[in-house]
Amino acid sequence: MLIGHEVRLSETNGHGWVPLCECGWIGDVAPMVGYDPKAPLRAKVRRELTQSIALDAHQRHMNQERADIARRSDAELARIGRAIPLANATLQRRGRWGNP
């Protein structure tokens, strides 16, 4: 779990669930899993399945955030690497006994 990305589920009037993230991300509504006469499920099981769908949407959001963090980290490391020769040219002008 990333800091600042705790999930909270909000129930809609139609008994669907919406994932809400601390970062401000709001997911799509996961509608209540439909009733199937061939495989009847109690309302509690249907509610848990719907919540699971909403949590999966938040997990996809988390995966995108992790990828974004990795991309920004790689860009920053590349920027630091490009700055090293410039820093060396400025900071390593030393004469005899280390004096500039």
Residue pairs with C-beta under 8 A, 6 or more apart in sequence:
1 62
2 62
2 65
2 66
2 69
4 22
4 23
5 21
5 22
5 23
5 61
5 62
5 65
6 21
6 22
7 19
7 20
7 21
7 22
7 55
7 58
8 19
8 20
8 21
8 22
9 17
9 18
9 19
9 20
9 51
9 54
9 55
10 17
10 18
10 20
11 17
11 18
12 18
12 29
14 31
14 32
15 32
15 47
15 50
16 29
16 30
16 31
16 32
16 50
17 29
17 30
17 50
17 51
17 53
17 54
18 26
18 27
18 28
18 29
18 30
18 54
19 26
19 27
19 30
19 54
19 55
19 57
19 58
19 61
20 26
20 27
21 27
21 58
21 61
23 65
25 61
27 54
27 57
27 58
27 61
28 57
30 50
30 51
30 53
30 54
30 57
31 50
32 46
32 47
32 50
33 41
33 46
33 49
33 50
33 53
35 41
35 46
41 49
93 100
94 100
